Amino acid sequence: QVQLVESGGGLVQAGGSLRVSCAASGRTFSGYGMGWFRQAPGKERDFVAAILWTGGTTYLANSVKGRFTISRDVAKNTLSLQMNSLKPEDTAVYYCAARIEFNFENFYSRQEKYTYWGQGTQVTVSS
């Protein structure tokens, strides 16, 4: 059984940095991909970033390019999201997700194409 557990959320001032992580267990993700999504209060869950587990190709939403970096530690089966220059509009619950089907590069931003989800971690950016 795959389990995804996020950690590292919290409260930070605008302009600050925060790193959220996702510990994955239950299987290897070689050949597949993982991503981060976020959901702000009263809004739909949106794509933030994704990464191919093998090779490390990354994908970022336009709203976070130049500020966020997604990475993975294959040995530790851990996914991370480094968030810099945070803005109040980045406030949301951040979820990690895993897709265990091929053709990740064509579906990385579509949440319905992900198989497993974490419970989410709250990130709050104060102005």
C-alpha positions in Angstrom: 0.0 0.0 0.0 1.4 3.4 -1.0 1.6 6.1 1.6 2.5 9.7 1.1 3.1 11.8 4.2 3.7 15.6 3.8 5.6 17.7 6.3 7.2 21.1 6.6 4.3 23.4 6.3 3.8 26.4 8.5 3.5 30.2 8.8 5.9 32.5 7.0 6.0 36.2 6.2 5.8 37.4 2.6 9.1 37.2 0.9 10.2 34.3 3.1 11.0 30.7 2.3 9.6 27.4 3.3 10.4 23.8 2.3 7.7 21.1 2.3 8.5 17.4 1.9 6.7 14.2 1.1 7.9 10.8 2.4 6.7 8.0 0.1 6.5 4.4 1.1 5.1 1.2 -0.3 6.7 1.1 -3.7 9.3 2.5 -6.0 8.3 5.2 -8.4 11.0 4.5 -11.0 9.6 5.3 -14.4 6.6 7.2 -13.0 6.2 10.7 -11.5 5.1 12.8 -8.5 3.7 16.2 -8.1 2.6 19.0 -5.8 -0.9 20.5 -5.9 -2.4 23.2 -3.7 -5.8 24.3 -2.6 -6.6 27.7 -1.2 -9.8 28.3 0.8 -12.8 28.4 -1.4 -10.9 27.5 -4.5 -10.2 24.4 -6.6 -7.0 22.4 -6.2 -4.4 23.5 -8.7 -1.2 22.1 -10.1 2.0 23.5 -8.7 4.9 21.3 -9.8 5.8 17.8 -10.9 8.9 15.7 -11.5 9.7 12.5 -13.4 11.1 10.1 -10.9 13.7 8.7 -13.4 15.8 11.4 -14.9 14.3 14.3 -12.8 12.6 16.3 -15.5 10.6 19.0 -13.8 7.5 20.9 -14.6 6.3 24.1 -12.9 3.1 26.2 -13.0 3.7 29.6 -14.4 2.6 31.2 -11.1 5.6 29.7 -9.3 8.3 29.6 -11.9 11.5 31.3 -10.7 10.3 31.0 -7.1 9.7 27.3 -6.4 11.9 24.3 -7.0 10.8 20.7 -7.0 13.2 17.9 -6.3 13.4 14.2 -5.3 15.7 12.0 -3.4 15.5 8.6 -5.1 17.4 6.8 -2.3 15.1 8.1 0.4 11.9 8.0 -1.7 11.3 11.6 -0.8 9.8 14.5 -2.7 10.5 18.1 -1.8 9.2 21.6 -2.8 11.5 24.5 -2.0 9.4 27.7 -1.9 11.2 31.1 -2.1 9.9 34.6 -2.4 6.5 33.5 -1.0 3.5 35.6 -1.5 0.2 35.8 0.4 -1.5 34.2 -2.6 0.6 31.1 -2.1 -1.4 30.4 1.1 -3.0 27.0 0.7 -3.0 23.3 1.7 -0.2 21.7 -0.3 -0.7 18.0 -1.4 1.8 15.6 -2.8 0.6 13.0 -5.3 2.0 10.1 -7.2 1.1 8.8 -10.6 2.1 5.2 -11.3 1.2 5.0 -15.0 3.5 5.8 -17.9 3.2 8.9 -20.2 3.7 11.2 -17.2 4.9 14.0 -19.3 1.4 14.4 -20.9 -0.6 14.3 -17.7 1.5 15.8 -15.0 -0.7 18.8 -14.4 -4.0 16.9 -14.3 -4.9 15.8 -10.7 -7.4 13.2 -11.9 -4.5 11.3 -13.4 -2.7 10.8 -10.1 -3.3 7.6 -8.2 -2.1 8.4 -4.6 -2.4 11.5 -2.5 -1.1 12.7 0.8 -3.1 14.3 3.6 -1.8 17.8 2.9 0.2 20.3 4.8 -0.9 23.9 5.5 1.3 26.8 4.2 0.3 30.3 5.3 2.0 33.4 4.0 1.3 36.6 5.9 1.5 40.0 4.3 
